[in-house]
Amino acid sequence: MPAHDFPLPVVLLIVFGAAKLMGEIFVKLRQPALVGEILAGVIIGPSLLGWIAPNTTLTALSDLGVMFLLLKPGFR
């Protein structure tokens, strides 16, 4: 199933919404929210459902997110 060609705001809404939803579900299951967020990316990405395909904009935003994720534990 090929990835859909959604506009960027819709893609960001899908990505952030799925990550937040799965994160909350995993917190309720007493698991780290990060595991649910990563699983949401695997589910909506080209591995399973194929709703979102990587492009240059998403790659740049994901790299920025990884940098913030790595810095977060250092500032606690």
CHARMM-style PDB file with segment names, atoms N, HN, CA, C and O in Angstrom:
ATOM      1  N   MET     1       0.845  -1.179   0.000  1.00  0.00      PROA
ATOM      2  CA  MET     1       0.000   0.000   0.000  1.00  0.00      PROA
ATOM      3  C   MET     1       0.887   1.238   0.000  1.00  0.00      PROA
ATOM      4  O   MET     1       1.655   1.427   0.943  1.00  0.00      PROA
ATOM      5  N   PRO     2       0.811   2.083  -1.015  1.00  0.00      PROA
ATOM      6  CA  PRO     2       1.692   3.257  -1.075  1.00  0.00      PROA
ATOM      7  C   PRO     2       1.272   4.330  -0.075  1.00  0.00      PROA
ATOM      8  O   PRO     2       0.112   4.411   0.330  1.00  0.00      PROA
ATOM      9  N   ALA     3       2.241   5.144   0.306  1.00  0.00      PROA
ATOM     10  HN  ALA     3       3.183   5.078  -0.023  1.00  0.00      PROA
ATOM     11  CA  ALA     3       1.966   6.235   1.241  1.00  0.00      PROA
ATOM     12  C   ALA     3       1.118   7.292   0.553  1.00  0.00      PROA
ATOM     13  O   ALA     3       1.253   7.535  -0.647  1.00  0.00      PROA
ATOM     14  N   HSD     4       0.259   7.904   1.319  1.00  0.00      PROA
ATOM     15  HN  HSD     4       0.149   7.707   2.293  1.00  0.00      PROA
ATOM     16  CA  HSD     4      -0.597   8.954   0.792  1.00  0.00      PROA
ATOM     17  C   HSD     4       0.186  10.249   0.697  1.00  0.00      PROA
ATOM     18  O   HSD     4       1.148  10.462   1.434  1.00  0.00      PROA
ATOM     19  N   ASP     5      -0.228  11.103  -0.207  1.00  0.00      PROA
ATOM     20  HN  ASP     5      -1.010  10.930  -0.806  1.00  0.00      PROA
ATOM     21  CA  ASP     5       0.446  12.387  -0.401  1.00  0.00      PROA
ATOM     22  C   ASP     5      -0.343  13.476   0.320  1.00  0.00      PROA
ATOM     23  O   ASP     5      -1.015  14.290  -0.313  1.00  0.00      PROA
ATOM     24  N   PHE     6      -0.255  13.482   1.659  1.00  0.00      PROA
ATOM     25  HN  PHE     6       0.291  12.821   2.173  1.00  0.00      PROA
ATOM     26  CA  PHE     6      -0.943  14.476   2.459  1.00  0.00      PROA
ATOM     27  C   PHE     6      -0.128  15.760   2.498  1.00  0.00      PROA
ATOM     28  O   PHE     6       1.095  15.709   2.370  1.00  0.00      PROA
ATOM     29  N   PRO     7      -0.778  16.919   2.673  1.00  0.00      PROA
ATOM     30  CA  PRO     7      -0.019  18.150   2.906  1.00  0.00      PROA
ATOM     31  C   PRO     7       0.686  18.092   4.267  1.00  0.00      PROA
ATOM     32  O   PRO     7       0.275  17.347   5.157  1.00  0.00      PROA
ATOM     33  N   LEU     8       1.735  18.877   4.415  1.00  0.00      PROA
ATOM     34  HN  LEU     8       2.069  19.482   3.693  1.00  0.00      PROA
ATOM     35  CA  LEU     8       2.574  18.827   5.615  1.00  0.00      PROA
ATOM     36  C   LEU     8       1.789  19.019   6.913  1.00  0.00      PROA
ATOM     37  O   LEU     8       2.030  18.263   7.855  1.00  0.00      PROA
ATOM     38  N   PRO     9       0.867  19.981   7.028  1.00  0.00      PROA
ATOM     39  CA  PRO     9       0.133  20.107   8.303  1.00  0.00      PROA
ATOM     40  C   PRO     9      -0.663  18.843   8.657  1.00  0.00      PROA
ATOM     41  O   PRO     9      -0.765  18.488   9.832  1.00  0.00      PROA
ATOM     42  N   VAL    10      -1.215  18.175   7.669  1.00  0.00      PROA
ATOM     43  HN  VAL    10      -1.132  18.463   6.715  1.00  0.00      PROA
ATOM     44  CA  VAL    10      -1.969  16.943   7.930  1.00  0.00      PROA
ATOM     45  C   VAL    10      -1.011  15.833   8.363  1.00  0.00      PROA
ATOM     46  O   VAL    10      -1.324  15.061   9.269  1.00  0.00      PROA
ATOM     47  N   VAL    11       0.139  15.752   7.727  1.00  0.00      PROA
ATOM     48  HN  VAL    11       0.393  16.379   6.991  1.00  0.00      PROA
ATOM     49  CA  VAL    11       1.143  14.746   8.111  1.00  0.00      PROA
ATOM     50  C   VAL    11       1.577  14.964   9.551  1.00  0.00      PROA
ATOM     51  O   VAL    11       1.659  14.010  10.325  1.00  0.00      PROA
ATOM     52  N   LEU    12       1.856  16.209   9.919  1.00  0.00      PROA
ATOM     53  HN  LEU    12       1.789  16.984   9.290  1.00  0.00      PROA
ATOM     54  CA  LEU    12       2.276  16.493  11.291  1.00  0.00      PROA
ATOM     55  C   LEU    12       1.165  16.175  12.280  1.00  0.00      PROA
ATOM     56  O   LEU    12       1.436  15.678  13.373  1.00  0.00      PROA
ATOM     57  N   LEU    13      -0.080  16.453  11.916  1.00  0.00      PROA
ATOM     58  HN  LEU    13      -0.301  16.857  11.028  1.00  0.00      PROA
ATOM     59  CA  LEU    13      -1.206  16.121  12.785  1.00  0.00      PROA
ATOM     60  C   LEU    13      -1.319  14.615  12.987  1.00  0.00      PROA
ATOM     61  O   LEU    13      -1.555  14.152  14.103  1.00  0.00      PROA
ATOM     62  N   ILE    14      -1.153  13.863  11.926  1.00  0.00      PROA
ATOM     63  HN  ILE    14      -0.962  14.240  11.019  1.00  0.00      PROA
ATOM     64  CA  ILE    14      -1.218  12.405  12.027  1.00  0.00      PROA
ATOM     65  C   ILE    14      -0.079  11.876  12.892  1.00  0.00      PROA
ATOM     66  O   ILE    14      -0.296  11.044  13.773  1.00  0.00      PROA
ATOM     67  N   VAL    15       1.129  12.359  12.641  1.00  0.00      PROA
ATOM     68  HN  VAL    15       1.305  13.035  11.926  1.00  0.00      PROA
ATOM     69  CA  VAL    15       2.298  11.877  13.392  1.00  0.00      PROA
ATOM     70  C   VAL    15       2.184  12.233  14.872  1.00  0.00      PROA
ATOM     71  O   VAL    15       2.344  11.364  15.730  1.00  0.00      PROA
ATOM     72  N   PHE    16       1.911  13.496  15.177  1.00  0.00      PROA
ATOM     73  HN  PHE    16       1.781  14.201  14.480  1.00  0.00      PROA
ATOM     74  CA  PHE    16       1.829  13.915  16.578  1.00  0.00      PROA
ATOM     75  C   PHE    16       0.625  13.293  17.278  1.00  0.00      PROA
ATOM     76  O   PHE    16       0.719  12.907  18.443  1.00  0.00      PROA
ATOM     77  N   GLY    17      -0.492  13.194  16.588  1.00  0.00      PROA
ATOM     78  HN  GLY    17      -0.569  13.507  15.641  1.00  0.00      PROA
ATOM     79  CA  GLY    17      -1.682  12.594  17.183  1.00  0.00      PROA
ATOM     80  C   GLY    17      -1.480  11.128  17.501  1.00  0.00      PROA
ATOM     81  O   GLY    17      -1.846  10.670  18.583  1.00  0.00      PROA
ATOM     82  N   ALA    18      -0.900  10.387  16.570  1.00  0.00      PROA
ATOM     83  HN  ALA    18      -0.602  10.759  15.691  1.00  0.00      PROA
ATOM     84  CA  ALA    18      -0.650   8.967  16.805  1.00  0.00      PROA
ATOM     85  C   ALA    18       0.358   8.774  17.931  1.00  0.00      PROA
ATOM     86  O   ALA    18       0.193   7.887  18.768  1.00  0.00      PROA
ATOM     87  N   ALA    19       1.397   9.596  17.954  1.00  0.00      PROA
ATOM     88  HN  ALA    19       1.531  10.317  17.274  1.00  0.00      PROA
ATOM     89  CA  ALA    19       2.414   9.485  19.004  1.00  0.00      PROA
ATOM     90  C   ALA    19       1.817   9.787  20.372  1.00  0.00      PROA
ATOM     91  O   ALA    19       2.087   9.073  21.337  1.00  0.00      PROA
ATOM     92  N   LYS    20       1.013  10.834  20.463  1.00  0.00      PROA
ATOM     93  HN  LYS    20       0.794  11.414  19.679  1.00  0.00      PROA
ATOM     94  CA  LYS    20       0.397  11.191  21.744  1.00  0.00      PROA
ATOM     95  C   LYS    20      -0.575  10.110  22.204  1.00  0.00      PROA
ATOM     96  O   LYS    20      -0.585   9.742  23.378  1.00  0.00      PROA
ATOM     97  N   LEU    21      -1.385   9.606  21.290  1.00  0.00      PROA
ATOM     98  HN  LEU    21      -1.376   9.906  20.336  1.00  0.00      PROA
ATOM     99  CA  LEU    21      -2.353   8.573  21.631  1.00  0.00      PROA
ATOM    100  C   LEU    21      -1.662   7.308  22.139  1.00  0.00      PROA
ATOM    101  O   LEU    21      -2.027   6.774  23.186  1.00  0.00      PROA
ATOM    102  N   MET    22      -0.672   6.836  21.398  1.00  0.00      PROA
ATOM    103  HN  MET    22      -0.375   7.270  20.548  1.00  0.00      PROA
ATOM    104  CA  MET    22       0.038   5.620  21.813  1.00  0.00      PROA
ATOM    105  C   MET    22       0.838   5.854  23.094  1.00  0.00      PROA
ATOM    106  O   MET    22       0.956   4.955  23.926  1.00  0.00      PROA
ATOM    107  N   GLY    23       1.385   7.058  23.253  1.00  0.00      PROA
ATOM    108  HN  GLY    23       1.289   7.789  22.577  1.00  0.00      PROA
ATOM    109  CA  GLY    23       2.109   7.382  24.483  1.00  0.00      PROA
ATOM    110  C   GLY    23       1.195   7.318  25.695  1.00  0.00      PROA
ATOM    111  O   GLY    23       1.574   6.775  26.733  1.00  0.00      PROA
ATOM    112  N   GLU    24      -0.002   7.867  25.572  1.00  0.00      PROA
ATOM    113  HN  GLU    24      -0.310   8.308  24.729  1.00  0.00      PROA
ATOM    114  CA  GLU    24      -0.962   7.835  26.678  1.00  0.00      PROA
ATOM    115  C   GLU    24      -1.416   6.405  26.986  1.00  0.00      PROA
ATOM    116  O   GLU    24      -1.572   6.032  28.149  1.00  0.00      PROA
ATOM    117  N   ILE    25      -1.624   5.617  25.942  1.00  0.00      PROA
ATOM    118  HN  ILE    25      -1.497   5.919  24.998  1.00  0.00      PROA
ATOM    119  CA  ILE    25      -2.022   4.219  26.153  1.00  0.00      PROA
ATOM    120  C   ILE    25      -0.934   3.467  26.912  1.00  0.00      PROA
ATOM    121  O   ILE    25      -1.224   2.700  27.830  1.00  0.00      PROA
ATOM    122  N   PHE    26       0.316   3.691  26.524  1.00  0.00      PROA
ATOM    123  HN  PHE    26       0.551   4.315  25.778  1.00  0.00      PROA
ATOM    124  CA  PHE    26       1.402   2.978  27.198  1.00  0.00      PROA
ATOM    125  C   PHE    26       1.597   3.461  28.632  1.00  0.00      PROA
ATOM    126  O   PHE    26       1.996   2.673  29.490  1.00  0.00      PROA
ATOM    127  N   VAL    27       1.327   4.730  28.913  1.00  0.00      PROA
ATOM    128  HN  VAL    27       1.003   5.370  28.216  1.00  0.00      PROA
ATOM    129  CA  VAL    27       1.409   5.214  30.289  1.00  0.00      PROA
ATOM    130  C   VAL    27       0.338   4.522  31.136  1.00  0.00      PROA
ATOM    131  O   VAL    27       0.594   4.142  32.279  1.00  0.00      PROA
ATOM    132  N   LYS    28      -0.858   4.360  30.570  1.00  0.00      PROA
ATOM    133  HN  LYS    28      -1.065   4.669  29.641  1.00  0.00      PROA
ATOM    134  CA  LYS    28      -1.922   3.652  31.293  1.00  0.00      PROA
ATOM    135  C   LYS    28      -1.542   2.197  31.562  1.00  0.00      PROA
ATOM    136  O   LYS    28      -1.964   1.607  32.556  1.00  0.00      PROA
ATOM    137  N   LEU    29      -0.736   1.626  30.657  1.00  0.00      PROA
ATOM    138  HN  LEU    29      -0.393   2.105  29.850  1.00  0.00      PROA
ATOM    139  CA  LEU    29      -0.267   0.252  30.836  1.00  0.00      PROA
ATOM    140  C   LEU    29       0.999   0.180  31.692  1.00  0.00      PROA
ATOM    141  O   LEU    29       1.621  -0.877  31.806  1.00  0.00      PROA
ATOM    142  N   ARG    30       1.375   1.314  32.292  1.00  0.00      PROA
ATOM    143  HN  ARG    30       0.870   2.172  32.199  1.00  0.00      PROA
ATOM    144  CA  ARG    30       2.563   1.434  33.141  1.00  0.00      PROA
ATOM    145  C   ARG    30       3.844   1.105  32.388  1.00  0.00      PROA
ATOM    146  O   ARG    30       4.741   0.444  32.912  1.00  0.00      PROA
ATOM    147  N   GLN    31       3.908   1.574  31.164  1.00  0.00      PROA
ATOM    148  HN  GLN    31       3.179   2.110  30.739  1.00  0.00      PROA
ATOM    149  CA  GLN    31       5.098   1.437  30.325  1.00  0.00      PROA
ATOM    150  C   GLN    31       5.565   2.841  29.945  1.00  0.00      PROA
ATOM    151  O   GLN    31       4.777   3.783  30.025  1.00  0.00      PROA
ATOM    152  N   PRO    32       6.809   3.004  29.538  1.00  0.00      PROA
ATOM    153  CA  PRO    32       7.278   4.331  29.136  1.00  0.00      PROA
ATOM    154  C   PRO    32       6.521   4.844  27.905  1.00  0.00      PROA
ATOM    155  O   PRO    32       6.285   4.103  26.951  1.00  0.00      PROA
ATOM    156  N   ALA    33       6.151   6.116  27.949  1.00  0.00      PROA
ATOM    157  HN  ALA    33       6.343   6.718  28.724  1.00  0.00      PROA
ATOM    158  CA  ALA    33       5.419   6.726  26.837  1.00  0.00      PROA
ATOM    159  C   ALA    33       6.247   6.695  25.556  1.00  0.00      PROA
ATOM    160  O   ALA    33       5.699   6.570  24.461  1.00  0.00      PROA
ATOM    161  N   LEU    34       7.553   6.808  25.691  1.00  0.00      PROA
ATOM    162  HN  LEU    34       7.998   6.910  26.580  1.00  0.00      PROA
ATOM    163  CA  LEU    34       8.427   6.813  24.523  1.00  0.00      PROA
ATOM    164  C   LEU    34       8.291   5.537  23.703  1.00  0.00      PROA
ATOM    165  O   LEU    34       8.376   5.577  22.476  1.00  0.00      PROA
ATOM    166  N   VAL    35       8.082   4.415  24.365  1.00  0.00      PROA
ATOM    167  HN  VAL    35       8.012   4.383  25.362  1.00  0.00      PROA
ATOM    168  CA  VAL    35       7.917   3.142  23.646  1.00  0.00      PROA
ATOM    169  C   VAL    35       6.653   3.188  22.793  1.00  0.00      PROA
ATOM    170  O   VAL    35       6.660   2.734  21.649  1.00  0.00      PROA
ATOM    171  N   GLY    36       5.580   3.729  23.338  1.00  0.00      PROA
ATOM    172  HN  GLY    36       5.574   4.098  24.267  1.00  0.00      PROA
ATOM    173  CA  GLY    36       4.341   3.872  22.575  1.00  0.00      PROA
ATOM    174  C   GLY    36       4.488   4.836  21.419  1.00  0.00      PROA
ATOM    175  O   GLY    36       3.933   4.602  20.346  1.00  0.00      PROA
ATOM    176  N   GLU    37       5.227   5.919  21.617  1.00  0.00      PROA
ATOM    177  HN  GLU    37       5.677   6.109  22.489  1.00  0.00      PROA
ATOM    178  CA  GLU    37       5.436   6.897  20.557  1.00  0.00      PROA
ATOM    179  C   GLU    37       6.234   6.286  19.411  1.00  0.00      PROA
ATOM    180  O   GLU    37       5.922   6.514  18.242  1.00  0.00      PROA
ATOM    181  N   ILE    38       7.254   5.517  19.740  1.00  0.00      PROA
ATOM    182  HN  ILE    38       7.508   5.331  20.690  1.00  0.00      PROA
ATOM    183  CA  ILE    38       8.053   4.863  18.697  1.00  0.00      PROA
ATOM    184  C   ILE    38       7.217   3.821  17.972  1.00  0.00      PROA
ATOM    185  O   ILE    38       7.297   3.701  16.750  1.00  0.00      PROA
ATOM    186  N   LEU    39       6.422   3.073  18.711  1.00  0.00      PROA
ATOM    187  HN  LEU    39       6.357   3.171  19.704  1.00  0.00      PROA
ATOM    188  CA  LEU    39       5.548   2.083  18.094  1.00  0.00      PROA
ATOM    189  C   LEU    39       4.522   2.742  17.167  1.00  0.00      PROA
ATOM    190  O   LEU    39       4.183   2.177  16.127  1.00  0.00      PROA
ATOM    191  N   ALA    40       4.031   3.915  17.526  1.00  0.00      PROA
ATOM    192  HN  ALA    40       4.307   4.373  18.371  1.00  0.00      PROA
ATOM    193  CA  ALA    40       3.105   4.646  16.661  1.00  0.00      PROA
ATOM    194  C   ALA    40       3.775   4.988  15.333  1.00  0.00      PROA
ATOM    195  O   ALA    40       3.151   4.887  14.276  1.00  0.00      PROA
ATOM    196  N   GLY    41       5.038   5.390  15.386  1.00  0.00      PROA
ATOM    197  HN  GLY    41       5.545   5.472  16.244  1.00  0.00      PROA
ATOM    198  CA  GLY    41       5.767   5.684  14.158  1.00  0.00      PROA
ATOM    199  C   GLY    41       5.939   4.466  13.276  1.00  0.00      PROA
ATOM    200  O   GLY    41       5.847   4.555  12.052  1.00  0.00      PROA
ATOM    201  N   VAL    42       6.190   3.328  13.902  1.00  0.00      PROA
ATOM    202  HN  VAL    42       6.266   3.255  14.897  1.00  0.00      PROA
ATOM    203  CA  VAL    42       6.329   2.087  13.133  1.00  0.00      PROA
ATOM    204  C   VAL    42       4.999   1.714  12.490  1.00  0.00      PROA
ATOM    205  O   VAL    42       4.962   1.260  11.346  1.00  0.00      PROA
ATOM    206  N   ILE    43       3.907   1.907  13.227  1.00  0.00      PROA
ATOM    207  HN  ILE    43       3.937   2.276  14.156  1.00  0.00      PROA
ATOM    208  CA  ILE    43       2.592   1.528  12.712  1.00  0.00      PROA
ATOM    209  C   ILE    43       2.161   2.406  11.547  1.00  0.00      PROA
ATOM    210  O   ILE    43       1.715   1.884  10.525  1.00  0.00      PROA
ATOM    211  N   ILE    44       2.282   3.733  11.670  1.00  0.00      PROA
ATOM    212  HN  ILE    44       2.644   4.157  12.500  1.00  0.00      PROA
ATOM    213  CA  ILE    44       1.793   4.619  10.600  1.00  0.00      PROA
ATOM    214  C   ILE    44       2.805   4.795   9.473  1.00  0.00      PROA
ATOM    215  O   ILE    44       2.454   5.288   8.401  1.00  0.00      PROA
ATOM    216  N   GLY    45       4.041   4.402   9.699  1.00  0.00      PROA
ATOM    217  HN  GLY    45       4.325   4.002  10.570  1.00  0.00      PROA
ATOM    218  CA  GLY    45       5.073   4.552   8.684  1.00  0.00      PROA
ATOM    219  C   GLY    45       4.999   3.484   7.612  1.00  0.00      PROA
ATOM    220  O   GLY    45       4.056   2.694   7.583  1.00  0.00      PROA
ATOM    221  N   PRO    46       5.989   3.456   6.730  1.00  0.00      PROA
ATOM    222  CA  PRO    46       5.959   2.518   5.608  1.00  0.00      PROA
ATOM    223  C   PRO    46       6.098   1.052   6.006  1.00  0.00      PROA
ATOM    224  O   PRO    46       5.885   0.173   5.171  1.00  0.00      PROA
ATOM    225  N   SER    47       6.451   0.766   7.266  1.00  0.00      PROA
ATOM    226  HN  SER    47       6.623   1.480   7.944  1.00  0.00      PROA
ATOM    227  CA  SER    47       6.607  -0.624   7.687  1.00  0.00      PROA
ATOM    228  C   SER    47       5.286  -1.379   7.754  1.00  0.00      PROA
ATOM    229  O   SER    47       5.222  -2.541   7.353  1.00  0.00      PROA
ATOM    230  N   LEU    48       4.229  -0.738   8.254  1.00  0.00      PROA
ATOM    231  HN  LEU    48       4.281   0.207   8.579  1.00  0.00      PROA
ATOM    232  CA  LEU    48       2.950  -1.437   8.408  1.00  0.00      PROA
ATOM    233  C   LEU    48       1.849  -0.810   7.564  1.00  0.00      PROA
ATOM    234  O   LEU    48       1.527  -1.319   6.490  1.00  0.00      PROA
ATOM    235  N   LEU    49       1.266   0.294   8.037  1.00  0.00      PROA
ATOM    236  HN  LEU    49       1.527   0.708   8.909  1.00  0.00      PROA
ATOM    237  CA  LEU    49       0.120   0.880   7.339  1.00  0.00      PROA
ATOM    238  C   LEU    49       0.509   1.680   6.103  1.00  0.00      PROA
ATOM    239  O   LEU    49      -0.254   1.743   5.139  1.00  0.00      PROA
ATOM    240  N   GLY    50       1.669   2.281   6.124  1.00  0.00      PROA
ATOM    241  HN  GLY    50       2.289   2.231   6.907  1.00  0.00      PROA
ATOM    242  CA  GLY    50       2.126   3.055   4.979  1.00  0.00      PROA
ATOM    243  C   GLY    50       1.404   4.371   4.783  1.00  0.00      PROA
ATOM    244  O   GLY    50       1.325   4.868   3.659  1.00  0.00      PROA
ATOM    245  N   TRP    51       0.868   4.956   5.866  1.00  0.00      PROA
ATOM    246  HN  TRP    51       0.932   4.553   6.779  1.00  0.00      PROA
ATOM    247  CA  TRP    51       0.178   6.240   5.733  1.00  0.00      PROA
ATOM    248  C   TRP    51       1.150   7.378   5.468  1.00  0.00      PROA
ATOM    249  O   TRP    51       0.834   8.308   4.726  1.00  0.00      PROA
ATOM    250  N   ILE    52       2.318   7.309   6.066  1.00  0.00      PROA
ATOM    251  HN  ILE    52       2.574   6.553   6.669  1.00  0.00      PROA
ATOM    252  CA  ILE    52       3.300   8.388   5.981  1.00  0.00      PROA
ATOM    253  C   ILE    52       4.590   7.830   5.379  1.00  0.00      PROA
ATOM    254  O   ILE    52       5.104   6.800   5.814  1.00  0.00      PROA
ATOM    255  N   ALA    53       5.097   8.534   4.372  1.00  0.00      PROA
ATOM    256  HN  ALA    53       4.679   9.371   4.019  1.00  0.00      PROA
ATOM    257  CA  ALA    53       6.376   8.163   3.770  1.00  0.00      PROA
ATOM    258  C   ALA    53       7.417   9.221   4.135  1.00  0.00      PROA
ATOM    259  O   ALA    53       7.102  10.411   4.170  1.00  0.00      PROA
ATOM    260  N   PRO    54       8.634   8.807   4.401  1.00  0.00      PROA
ATOM    261  CA  PRO    54       9.668   9.786   4.732  1.00  0.00      PROA
ATOM    262  C   PRO    54       9.968  10.693   3.539  1.00  0.00      PROA
ATOM    263  O   PRO    54      10.027  10.239   2.396  1.00  0.00      PROA
ATOM    264  N   ASN    55      10.157  11.976   3.825  1.00  0.00      PROA
ATOM    265  HN  ASN    55      10.110  12.345   4.753  1.00  0.00      PROA
ATOM    266  CA  ASN    55      10.601  12.934   2.814  1.00  0.00      PROA
ATOM    267  C   ASN    55      11.620  13.858   3.478  1.00  0.00      PROA
ATOM    268  O   ASN    55      11.947  13.676   4.651  1.00  0.00      PROA
ATOM    269  N   THR    56      12.113  14.831   2.752  1.00  0.00      PROA
ATOM    270  HN  THR    56      11.847  14.979   1.800  1.00  0.00      PROA
ATOM    271  CA  THR    56      13.186  15.673   3.299  1.00  0.00      PROA
ATOM    272  C   THR    56      12.719  16.485   4.499  1.00  0.00      PROA
ATOM    273  O   THR    56      13.473  16.655   5.457  1.00  0.00      PROA
ATOM    274  N   THR    57      11.498  16.987   4.464  1.00  0.00      PROA
ATOM    275  HN  THR    57      10.885  16.850   3.686  1.00  0.00      PROA
ATOM    276  CA  THR    57      10.986  17.793   5.576  1.00  0.00      PROA
ATOM    277  C   THR    57      10.824  16.945   6.827  1.00  0.00      PROA
ATOM    278  O   THR    57      11.263  17.342   7.907  1.00  0.00      PROA
ATOM    279  N   LEU    58      10.201  15.783   6.694  1.00  0.00      PROA
ATOM    280  HN  LEU    58       9.845  15.461   5.817  1.00  0.00      PROA
ATOM    281  CA  LEU    58      10.025  14.911   7.857  1.00  0.00      PROA
ATOM    282  C   LEU    58      11.358  14.403   8.394  1.00  0.00      PROA
ATOM    283  O   LEU    58      11.525  14.239   9.603  1.00  0.00      PROA
ATOM    284  N   THR    59      12.295  14.157   7.503  1.00  0.00      PROA
ATOM    285  HN  THR    59      12.160  14.290   6.521  1.00  0.00      PROA
ATOM    286  CA  THR    59      13.614  13.716   7.945  1.00  0.00      PROA
ATOM    287  C   THR    59      14.308  14.805   8.751  1.00  0.00      PROA
ATOM    288  O   THR    59      14.911  14.519   9.785  1.00  0.00      PROA
ATOM    289  N   ALA    60      14.230  16.049   8.292  1.00  0.00      PROA
ATOM    290  HN  ALA    60      13.740  16.282   7.452  1.00  0.00      PROA
ATOM    291  CA  ALA    60      14.838  17.159   9.027  1.00  0.00      PROA
ATOM    292  C   ALA    60      14.163  17.352  10.382  1.00  0.00      PROA
ATOM    293  O   ALA    60      14.842  17.576  11.384  1.00  0.00      PROA
ATOM    294  N   LEU    61      12.833  17.266  10.422  1.00  0.00      PROA
ATOM    295  HN  LEU    61      12.282  17.083   9.608  1.00  0.00      PROA
ATOM    296  CA  LEU    61      12.123  17.412  11.691  1.00  0.00      PROA
ATOM    297  C   LEU    61      12.422  16.260  12.642  1.00  0.00      PROA
ATOM    298  O   LEU    61      12.525  16.467  13.851  1.00  0.00      PROA
ATOM    299  N   SER    62      12.562  15.054  12.110  1.00  0.00      PROA
ATOM    300  HN  SER    62      12.478  14.886  11.128  1.00  0.00      PROA
ATOM    301  CA  SER    62      12.875  13.913  12.980  1.00  0.00      PROA
ATOM    302  C   SER    62      14.299  14.035  13.534  1.00  0.00      PROA
ATOM    303  O   SER    62      14.543  13.682  14.688  1.00  0.00      PROA
ATOM    304  N   ASP    63      15.229  14.528  12.729  1.00  0.00      PROA
ATOM    305  HN  ASP    63      15.030  14.814  11.792  1.00  0.00      PROA
ATOM    306  CA  ASP    63      16.592  14.748  13.235  1.00  0.00      PROA
ATOM    307  C   ASP    63      16.593  15.776  14.359  1.00  0.00      PROA
ATOM    308  O   ASP    63      17.300  15.615  15.354  1.00  0.00      PROA
ATOM    309  N   LEU    64      15.802  16.829  14.199  1.00  0.00      PROA
ATOM    310  HN  LEU    64      15.228  16.960  13.391  1.00  0.00      PROA
ATOM    311  CA  LEU    64      15.683  17.844  15.244  1.00  0.00      PROA
ATOM    312  C   LEU    64      15.064  17.245  16.502  1.00  0.00      PROA
ATOM    313  O   LEU    64      15.499  17.551  17.612  1.00  0.00      PROA
ATOM    314  N   GLY    65      14.057  16.399  16.337  1.00  0.00      PROA
ATOM    315  HN  GLY    65      13.704  16.151  15.435  1.00  0.00      PROA
ATOM    316  CA  GLY    65      13.430  15.733  17.477  1.00  0.00      PROA
ATOM    317  C   GLY    65      14.390  14.820  18.208  1.00  0.00      PROA
ATOM    318  O   GLY    65      14.367  14.753  19.437  1.00  0.00      PROA
ATOM    319  N   VAL    66      15.229  14.118  17.474  1.00  0.00      PROA
ATOM    320  HN  VAL    66      15.248  14.172  16.476  1.00  0.00      PROA
ATOM    321  CA  VAL    66      16.221  13.240  18.105  1.00  0.00      PROA
ATOM    322  C   VAL    66      17.214  14.060  18.920  1.00  0.00      PROA
ATOM    323  O   VAL    66      17.616  13.645  20.007  1.00  0.00      PROA
ATOM    324  N   MET    67      17.609  15.207  18.409  1.00  0.00      PROA
ATOM    325  HN  MET    67      17.283  15.544  17.526  1.00  0.00      PROA
ATOM    326  CA  MET    67      18.536  16.058  19.170  1.00  0.00      PROA
ATOM    327  C   MET    67      17.901  16.513  20.478  1.00  0.00      PROA
ATOM    328  O   MET    67      18.550  16.484  21.524  1.00  0.00      PROA
ATOM    329  N   PHE    68      16.631  16.933  20.428  1.00  0.00      PROA
ATOM    330  HN  PHE    68      16.104  16.956  19.579  1.00  0.00      PROA
ATOM    331  CA  PHE    68      15.951  17.334  21.665  1.00  0.00      PROA
ATOM    332  C   PHE    68      15.773  16.153  22.609  1.00  0.00      PROA
ATOM    333  O   PHE    68      15.894  16.307  23.824  1.00  0.00      PROA
ATOM    334  N   LEU    69      15.490  14.988  22.067  1.00  0.00      PROA
ATOM    335  HN  LEU    69      15.392  14.863  21.079  1.00  0.00      PROA
ATOM    336  CA  LEU    69      15.322  13.795  22.890  1.00  0.00      PROA
ATOM    337  C   LEU    69      16.615  13.441  23.616  1.00  0.00      PROA
ATOM    338  O   LEU    69      16.583  13.038  24.779  1.00  0.00      PROA
ATOM    339  N   LEU    70      17.741  13.588  22.943  1.00  0.00      PROA
ATOM    340  HN  LEU    70      17.766  13.915  21.999  1.00  0.00      PROA
ATOM    341  CA  LEU    70      19.031  13.284  23.572  1.00  0.00      PROA
ATOM    342  C   LEU    70      19.408  14.330  24.610  1.00  0.00      PROA
ATOM    343  O   LEU    70      20.100  14.016  25.579  1.00  0.00      PROA
ATOM    344  N   LEU    71      18.963  15.568  24.423  1.00  0.00      PROA
ATOM    345  HN  LEU    71      18.401  15.823  23.636  1.00  0.00      PROA
ATOM    346  CA  LEU    71      19.302  16.626  25.378  1.00  0.00      PROA
ATOM    347  C   LEU    71      18.389  16.616  26.599  1.00  0.00      PROA
ATOM    348  O   LEU    71      18.779  17.097  27.663  1.00  0.00      PROA
ATOM    349  N   LYS    72      17.191  16.079  26.463  1.00  0.00      PROA
ATOM    350  HN  LYS    72      16.874  15.688  25.598  1.00  0.00      PROA
ATOM    351  CA  LYS    72      16.202  16.120  27.540  1.00  0.00      PROA
ATOM    352  C   LYS    72      16.693  15.511  28.847  1.00  0.00      PROA
ATOM    353  O   LYS    72      16.506  16.142  29.888  1.00  0.00      PROA
ATOM    354  N   PRO    73      17.308  14.329  28.870  1.00  0.00      PROA
ATOM    355  CA  PRO    73      17.751  13.754  30.146  1.00  0.00      PROA
ATOM    356  C   PRO    73      18.854  14.581  30.819  1.00  0.00      PROA
ATOM    357  O   PRO    73      18.982  14.564  32.043  1.00  0.00      PROA
ATOM    358  N   GLY    74      19.631  15.288  30.038  1.00  0.00      PROA
ATOM    359  HN  GLY    74      19.527  15.302  29.044  1.00  0.00      PROA
ATOM    360  CA  GLY    74      20.720  16.072  30.606  1.00  0.00      PROA
ATOM    361  C   GLY    74      20.255  17.304  31.343  1.00  0.00      PROA
ATOM    362  O   GLY    74      21.003  17.851  32.154  1.00  0.00      PROA
ATOM    363  N   PHE    75      19.022  17.766  31.083  1.00  0.00      PROA
ATOM    364  HN  PHE    75      18.414  17.321  30.424  1.00  0.00      PROA
ATOM    365  CA  PHE    75      18.534  18.995  31.709  1.00  0.00      PROA
ATOM    366  C   PHE    75      17.548  18.722  32.840  1.00  0.00      PROA
ATOM    367  O   PHE    75      16.853  19.639  33.277  1.00  0.00      PROA
ATOM    368  N   ARG    76      17.473  17.510  33.312  1.00  0.00      PROA
ATOM    369  HN  ARG    76      18.037  16.765  32.957  1.00  0.00      PROA
ATOM    370  CA  ARG    76      16.538  17.221  34.420  1.00  0.00      PROA
ATOM    371  C   ARG    76      17.167  17.506  35.735  1.00  0.00      PROA
ATOM    372  OT1 ARG    76      16.533  17.322  36.775  1.00  0.00      PROA
TER     373      ARG     76
END
